[in-house]
Amino acid sequence: QVQLVESGGGSVQPGGSLRLSCATSGGIVSNSDMGWHRQAPGKQRELVASITMYGFTNIADSVKGRFTISRDIAKNTVYLQMNSLKPEDTALYYCNARPRTSLYPFWGQGTQVTVSS
């Protein structure tokens, strides 16, 4: 069974920082490609950052230089460090996992990030 639980969202002023966490069931992070997506009201869900089971990372151009994805295999947790936040970063952020043995991804429930003055 695959379970993903996001946390760490909240409200912050422009220029501030937040760290999102995605806690997973045992063995998921080391055997899955992991990613963070976000969705604002009325907009399509978009990929923000990803990290493969081998540790290779990819960051969307819109957040490159500001966001960092990382993982702690021992804790079965994936993180998204968000710095220099902008109002356009406001969205519901979702963690997702694609285990190497699965043909489809699994999703968490999401955590809200709001950036405003």
CORFENRA-V295728 format. One record per backbone hydrogen bond with DSSP energy under -1.0 kcal/mol. NH is the residue of the N-H (numbers start at 0). CO is the residue of the C=O. If there is no record, write none. Layout:
[[NH:CO] [NH:CO]]
//
This chain:
[[4:22] [6:20] [11:113] [14:84] [15:12] [17:81] [19:79] [20:6] [21:77] [22:4] [23:75] [24:2] [27:24] [30:27] [32:97] [33:50] [34:95] [35:48] [36:93] [37:45] [38:91] [42:39] [45:37] [47:35] [48:35] [49:57] [50:33] [51:55] [54:51] [57:49] [59:47] [62:59] [65:62] [66:62] [67:80] [69:78] [71:76] [75:72] [76:71] [77:21] [78:69] [79:19] [80:67] [81:17] [82:65] [84:15] [88:85] [89:86] [90:112] [91:38] [92:110] [93:36] [95:34] [96:105] [97:32] [99:30] [101:98] [105:96] [107:94] [110:92] [112:90] [113:9] [115:11]]
//
